[in-house]
Amino acid sequence: MNIIASNLLTKREEKRLTQAYLAYLSGMSQPNYSDIERGKTRPSIDQLKKFAEILDVTVDELISESKKQKKPQVRASSKKPREKQSTLIRVIEEKNNYIKKLENELAILRKKED
């Protein structure tokens, strides 16, 4: 399941909406919405905007990893400077990979919109 699908499922369940009702509000069939939520198809940008409006969230919240996943914990410790540097480099690499992943998903969504 991709990030968007996972976030749609989570936000829909938080609002206690059924797939059928969310599909109705967004002007699509329940099977089409289900395909999006299962990651079989990707929503258009317009669909993302509509879902965000219905779920009372931002589009960014639908396309981004959850805050729990986004914030690696770096704590002060007795680690030596070399160990701290390694930890920071690893965190930066993880963030760069996350950015690349989001850029790829955005490119796919833009292609779909055309």
N, C-alpha and C positions, 0 to 999 in steps of 0.2 A: 504494500500500500504506500503511495507517495505522500508527501507532506500535505499537499492540498486536500487529498482525500481524507487523510487522518484528521486534519483540522476541521473539515466540514462535519465529519461524523461526531467529533468531540463537541463542537459548538452546537450542533443540532440537538444532541442528547442533553447538553446543559440547559437548552431552552425547552426541553421536553416536547419537541416537535416530531411528528412522524415523517418518514420520507415522502409519503403521499401528500401530506399537507404542505411541506416545504416545496415540493415539486409544483403543486397547485399554485402556491403564492408566487413562484418564480416563472410560471407560464410554461412549464414543461411536463412531460409525462413522468410518472413515478419510475418506470424502468430506465428512462434516460438519466434521471437523477441518480438512481441506484448505480448505474454504470460509472458515473462521476465519483460517487462516494467510495466505490470499490477500487477506483484507480484504473478501470478499463478504458475510460475516455477522460480527456482533460476539458475542463470548462473554458469557455471563451472569456475574454476580459469582461465583456458585458454581463455574462452570467456570474462571474466572480463579484462584480459590483452589486448585482441584484441579491446574491446570497448574503453578502456583507450587510446590505441594508436590512434584509429580513432578520438576520441573526444579531443585528445591532453590534457589529464588530467592524474593524477596518479590513480592507483588502489585504493589507500587510499581515494582519493576524491570521488570515486564511492561507497565505503563501509562505509564511515563515515558520521555522521550528518553534516549539513552545519555549517559553522563558526558561524552564527547567533545563532544557537541552542546550540552550544558547549560552549559558553563563557557567563556564567551568570555574571551579573554585580554586583560587590561588591564595594560599594562606601563608602568613609569615611563619617561618620555621627556623630551625637551626641549620638548615641546609647551607652548604658552602656556595659561594657565588657561582661557581661553575655548574652546580646542580640546578640552581635557580635559573640560570641562563638556559639550560637545556629544557626546563619546564616551560619557560616563556616561549622558546622557539617552537616547541610542540604545540602550544596553545595557538600561536600565530598561524602555524601550518594548518591546524584544524579549522580556524576561522577562514583562511584563504580557500580551503577546500569547500567549506560551506557556501562562501560567496560564489565560487565557480558553479556549484550545484544550482544555486538560485538563478544565476545568469543563464544556465542551460535551460532550466524550466521556463524562464521568462521568454527565451528565444523560441521555445516550442509553442508557448501560448500565442506569441505574436504571429508565428507562421500559421497557426490554426485560425487566427482571426482574419488573415488575408484570404 
